[in-house]
Amino acid sequence: MAHHNIVFGKDKALAQDQGQYAASPDFRSDFPATGQGTQQTQQAPDLESLYARPAATGHDTGRMTMRDALNAITATLGVTIVVGVVFCLLPVALGVVGGTEGEKLGYGIAIGAMVVGFLGGFVLAMVNSFKKRPSAVLVLAYAALEGAALGGFSAMMERVYPGIALQAVLGTLAVATTVLVLFRIGVLRTSPVLTKIFAVAMVAYLLFCLVNIGLMLVTGTDLRTGLLGLVIGALAVVMAAYSLVMDFEDVQRGVRAGVDRSYAWRCAFGITVTLVWMYIEILRILSILRNN
């Protein structure tokens, strides 16, 4: 309304000025009637387009919308899935083409992709976590490295337990979909108390993983087996599910607060990290069940 009053005030002042010039003897010689009509004709469409212009949306003003978040999440997960499938099926594809030698080559490439993917993914995860302004390029690069790591790891697991990768994918989709549905209907929400418990559990989980890796390197003993392995895996899946709820709430808060559009890539990064973690834990649980 204030904008309209300013515009109408300017039009009124312009009309008064034109009237004063029209009353002067030199008005007709300085400003011909045809020129005045042409000027008024040119002004009218500008005012009409100004009043008819739709209100700017969050996307137009650079604020993150739900569409931006969904696009970033889809792109990030899509890169992870495509790269993962390629490296997971590479031994089979090369085996069909080159026989046993081709299959061995495929497994060698898969192992290399797994090592490079996990190491590179860890480095980029640290960079993306502490970077003040999210970068789409770095997030997508992380997604590609994690896809290579998961593809190579899944290929190794498939060699020992045929069909386990597909089971892990279906299990991850089932858990993630359940969490999303329960979140949408308002059943699952975070709380300060649960978040503190989650933080303590995460520290304990990371310490257990470090101890287990140390034992495996020194003595070859793996604590992630048997009943203890199942319990740790189940707790890890529950923590990953809670982390996914936190990621969904981050998306909601970002949209409501009107944060910068680039924040959508941070949301996509967080959800990808959580789902990768969930997939690995489900894969480990299935491998333990296959051994029993």
N, C-alpha and C positions, 0 to 999 in steps of 0.2 A: 504494500500500500504506500509506504514511504517512497519507494522507487517510482511509483506512478505519479505521486504528487510532484516529485522533482522534475519528471519529464513534462507534466502539464504546466508547471511553473515556467520552465524554459520555453515552451511553446507560446505561452501568454506573453512573456517578455519579448519574444521574437516578433509576435504580431503587433505589439505596441511600437516597436522600433520601425517596423515596416510602414505603419500608419504615419509616423512622424516624417519618414522620408517621402511618403506619397504626397504629403501636404506641401512639401517644398517645391519651388518652381523647377528645380533641376532634376527632380525624381524621374520623370518620364524619359529624359534624355540619357540619364546615367544607367537606369535599369528599365529596359524595354519590357512591355507587357508580356511578350512571348517568353522572355527569360524568366520572369517571375512565375508564370504558370508552369514552366518546365521545372523550376526549383521546387515548387509545392508538390508537383506530381512525383518528383524523385523522393521527397521526404515521406510521403504517405506510405509507400510499401515498407520503408524501413521501420516505421512505428508499428505497422501491422505485424511484421515478422518478429519484432521485439516482444509484443504482447502475446503472440501465438506460440512463442518458443516454449517447449516443455521444460519442466523443472529438471535441474541437473541431478543425476543419480550418483550413488557412491562410486561407481565405476568411472564416471566422467570426471569426478573431482580427485581421483587418485586414491580413494579409500578402498580398503579390501571389502569385497562382497562375498557372499557364499559361493557365487559362480567362480570367482577367482580362486577360492580355496579348493573347490572341487576340481577345477582344471589343473591346478598344481599337483594335487594328490593323485589324480588320474595319470598325469604325465610321469610322475616319479615312480609310482608303483608299476606303470606300464613298462618303463625301461628296465626295472628290476626283474619283472617276470619274463620279458622277452630275452634278455641276456641270460637269465638263469636257465630257461628252457633250452637255449642253444647249446650251452656248455654241458647240460645234463644229458642231452641226446647225442652229443658229439661222438662219444665212443661207439654208440650203436650205429650212427650214420657212417663213420669211417670203417666200422667192421663190415658193413654191407658192401662198401666199395672195395676195401683192401684186405678183407678177411681178418685173420688173427693179427697180422702185423698192423693193419689199420686200426683194429680195436685197441691194441697196446698203445699206439700213437695217440689215439683219442683219450685214453685214460691218463697218459702222460701230460697232455695239454690240459685236461681237466684238473689234475693235481696242481699244475703250475698256476692255473687261473684261480684255484682256491686259495693258494698261499698269497699270491699278489692281491687278490680281492680282499681277503681279510685284513692284511697289513695296510693296504692303501685305503680301504674303507674305514679302518680305525683312525688313520691320520685325518682323513677328510671329515670324519664324525667329530673329532676334536675341533677342527677348524670351523665347521658349521655351528657347533655348539657355542663357541665363544665369539664368533663374528657378530659385530653389532648390527650390521645391515645384511639380511639374508641375500644370498646370490643364487639365482636360478641355475647358473652354469655349475657351481660347486655342488649344489644339491643333486642335480642330474648326474654329475660325475660320480658322486657317492652312490647313487642308485645303480649305476652301471657296474661299479666295483663290487657292490654287495650282490648284484645279480651273478657276476662271475664267481664269487665265493660260494654262494648258495648252489649254483649250478654244478661246480666242481665237487662240493661236499655231497650233494644229492647223488651225483654219478657214482661216487665211492660207496655210498650207502646202498645204492641200487645193485651194485655188484655183489654185495653180501646178502642183502635182503630185497629180492626183486619185488617191485610194486610198492615199496615203502614211501617213496617220494610222493606219489599220487595220494596215498593215505594221509601223509603229513599235510599236503596242500588242502585236502578236503577238511581235515581236522582244524586247520588254521582258519579256513573260511567259515566253518561252523561256529567256532568260538567268536570270531570277529563279528559275524552277522548277529549272533545272539546279543553280544555286548551293544552293538549299534541299535538294535530294536529296543532293548531294555532301556537304553539311554534316551531314545526318542520318546518313549512313553513315560519317562520320568522316574523309572524304578531305580536305575543306577545313577548315583551322583557321588562326587567326592566330598570329603569333610576334613576339617583341620586335624582331627584325631586320626582318621584313617591315613591321611597323607603323612603324618609323623610315623605311624606304624610302617607304612610303605617305605619311607626313607631308611628306617632302621633295618628293615628286612633286606633292602637292596645292599646296604653296607655288609650285612652278614653274608648275603649271597655272593658278593664279589670276593670277600675274604675266603669263603669256601672254595670258589673257583681257583683262586691263586694257590691255595694249599693243595688242591687236587692236581693242578698243573705241575707244581713242584714235586709231588709224590710220583707222578707219571714219569717225569724226566729223571728222577733219581733212582726210584725203585721199580718203576713200571706198574705200580698199583693204581688202579682207577677206582675212586670212590663213587663214581656215578654208575654203579651197577647194582643189581638186586633190588631189595626193598628200599634201601636208602636212596638209591638212584631214582626210584619211582616217586618217593616222597619229595625229594628235592625238585624233580621235574614238575610235579603237580603244583608245588608252591610257586615255582617260577612261572608257570602258565597263569596262575591266579594273579600274580604280580603284574604280568604282562597285560592281562585283561584290565586291571585297575589303571595301569599306565595308559591304556587305550582310552579309558573314560576321561582321564586328564587331558589327553590330546584332543578329544572331541570338545571338551569344555574350553580349551584354548582357542579353537576355531570359533565357537560361539562368542566368546568374550572379544576376540579380535574384530568380528563383524559388528557387534554392538558398539564397540568403542570407536569404530571408524579408523582403525590403524592404517598405516601405509600399505598399499597393495602388495609390496614385496614381502610382507609378513606371511602371505599365503604360502610361500616356499618354506618358511620355517615350520609352519603347520604340517606341510607335506613331508618334510624331513623327519619330524617327530613321529608321525604315524608310520612311516616306513621303517624307522629304527625299531619301533615296538613290534610291528608285524614280522620283521626279520627275526627278532629275538623269540617271538612266540613260535614261529615255524621251526627254528632249531630245537627248541625245547620239546615240542611235540614229536619231532623226528627222533630225538634221543629216547623219549618214553616208548615210542613204538619199537625201537631197536632193542630196548631192555625186555619188552614183552615178547618179542620174537625169540630171544635167547632162553626164556623160561619155558 
